[in-house]
Amino acid sequence: MSITPVPHVAVIVVAAGDGTRLGAGGPKALVGVDAHTILRHCLERVFQAPPAQVVVVAPAGREGDALTDAVEAAGGRRDLVTVVTGGSSRQASVQAGLSALWADIRLVLVHDAARALTPPQVFARVIEALEAGRVGVVPVLPVIDTIKRVDDDGVVVGAVDRAELSAAQTPQGFRRETLDSAYAHAAREHTDDAALVAEAGGEVSAVAGDPLSFKITTPADLERARHLVADAPVPPRRSRVSPGEDSARVGVGTDVHAFGRDGRLRLAGLSWPDEPALVGHSDGDAVAHAIVDALLSAAGRGDIGTHFGTARPEYDGAHGDAFLRRTVAILGEAGWRVGNVAVQLQTNRPRFSTRRVEAERALSHALGGAPVSVSATTTDGLGFAGRGEGVAVTAVALVVRA
């Protein structure tokens, strides 16, 4: 006789919203995308993530509908499913979900049912970060639009550095005791759980999100989801690697940029004061760009020009970490994750050795925590890099099946 271990992870799926902005005349999570509801599509992906207790916070009076969706998405595994009634606010609904957790649960993910197409890989990334010791984890995407400050009269009064901005998504994950304590002492409503935990003094870290994790809020969002589902109704279930299928791949990427643009140098995910900027469509971060090429090559997803070239004006001036986070998402969509990356940088400026560890941490963070090592050489003064005219970078990346 085999005994199935009790999961130590729980996913609270918040599905009690009324969906006023969607204008569907009923609870948003129970609106149809195709033959199935928003909630059902959400749960299909939840149950493809690592095993967990799944607590669905349902609209009052519709608990039976939510239970049917959950059990069908779970393949009949009624033992993994708990359904509770939502509260008058999102915070009250999450509190109701927390009260239904099993005693064995150590890690809690809170997910909005409206982010119905979130890939299972995002859940896995959040769980991996928590298992590695993080207290709180939120998936994010880089902000690629130019952001302006506008006053009450509609006048633009300044710009916001988008390098400091990220768009938060769900699932947001936390150690159980951290989330329980934050909710027990919450003095006001918050728009998400990461803000509540941060106000309580908890440290929240970021991992790569995914463009498919958009929130279905308006009729246009629902139409977008319907088009996406029509192309791929249910993500493929992958329990193991098929015979003859690669479980890991290696890719190589290179990039070269010349010094010569006004502004501050961006290299290896860091800003370098008193150094000239590199010429390029974006910020010219040759280290980040070489890593992107290596990862895309390994996964068979084209190259940096395909995804970030001059035909994509939204990446004009974007920092390298935006490229890296988007590349992680592209890999995730294709069923890959980053194993590790090794980089060699050829240049005689800036003095890299003093900030090598800092650079490795910044690059690893942008890649969702994957290990990155960087070495640098001056080439003994030979070639354009040795003469201080620019930098040359070679990167080797390993990707493994998600």
C-alpha angles and dihedrals in degrees: 000000000000122000118210109226117241110249117246091203127077130191117205108202110201107211104149099100120123095222097223093163091050089059094210096135096240145045109324097224091059095052113114122250094179123323087332136058129252087254094052092052090048092051094047087065095040090057091051090058122083113305114282145155104261117211114190115200102208135193113265110270094016099078092115092056091049092049092052091052092047097049092046092049089048091056091246095311095142089165091070095051131086123174122197133173118259126237135233093276137027090255091053090049093053089048088055089052092050090054090059098054120122118248092246095060114115103163125047127196119193114203133181112231087214088071085070100158098051106141119240089242091071091057089049092051092052092048092047091053091050091047088052090060106272116145096208131009132191126183112230141182124211117255106242100175120091107256122213133188111232125190127220091273093057094254119142106238101176150330130266120223102243091199086078094049132084132173111236121224137173152290091069112189133206143167106265096239091051094053094042091052094046092052093045091056100034110135098183144014120280130196092232141006095252090063091049093050092045091053088052089056100262120141113237121200130196132234129180116287127198135243089231088064093078117141118249101227109134134038088258090056090051091051090051090052091050092053091049093048091049088060095045113010097184128012113247115264111234114192096158142352112277119239110278093016119124115248092189137017137190126218135185126213134181135188136180128193133173126224115243114098123111115249138051123318118253113196133156091359093303136105115236115202118214093019124111118249123250120248114249148118090264126019092311094240097165093184093057091043094052090050090051091052092048093050095045090047092051093050094043092240101132124254142293093275091057094057106023107022130130089279087070104069092178088075094053104126094358117150121248094249089065088057092048095050092048090049090054088054092049090052091048091053088055094048098259136115131193115268100182141314132219120195134189117197122199114201141106093220140088104029096249104180094074092059102031095111091046090051093049091052093049093049093045091051091052089051094055095261100311112149116260127187123192129192127181135204133185093212089228090277094301124137130003092306092051090050090054095247096124147317135277123200135189121191132187118197135189119206124188133194112277 
